[in-house]
Amino acid sequence: MENWITTKIKSEDINYFKYEEFSDKVEIGRGGFGVVYKAKWNFRGMEEAALKALLDNNNHSSINKYI
């Protein structure tokens, strides 16, 4: 999965932002494939953003590495 994501980022099919750019992350939803977070972000006039982190086989979010 990690190689697929890296390839998609390099080909610009996925926009990549560092999690350090976001603050005050709060989980707002969880499903079979991922977790959605609401976060504060200052980018092109945006104040908030939704982040989606994929779940691994143990239902752990990869975003936890960055929070």
Buried (B, 14 or more C-beta within 10 A) or exposed (E): EEEEBEEEEEEEEEEEEEBEEBEEBEBEEEEEEBBBBBBBBEEEEEEEBEBEBEBEEEEEBBBEEEE
